[in-house]
Amino acid sequence: AFGELPGSQFNTGWVQTQLATAHFNMAQHVQAEAAFRRSRQLEPHRLQGMEVYSTVLWFLKREHELCYLAQEVVALDRLA
């Protein structure tokens, strides 16, 4: 359904986060990571879904990226 959206709507942090979460729920961790990266590029201030993104990075054993994400999220919101 998301693939039918026009590019201006598809290329938003919200849609990419929803896609990433759907991929995660289907255990498609590589695709989830790619969608989360797009989401972060489009909206670097978005915190919604970062708990799922961190889990994806953990599953993929991407320790450096996970640490960097944690630092970025804390810098945006100390209570996150």
LINHU-V37212 format. One line per field, one symbol per residue. phi: phi as a letter, one per 20 degrees, with the letter a starting at -180 (. if undefined). A space follows every 10 residues. Layout:
phi->???
//
This chain:
phi->.ffeffgfef ecffffffff fffffemdff ffffffffgf ffcfefdgnf ffgffgffge leffffffff ffffffbgef
//
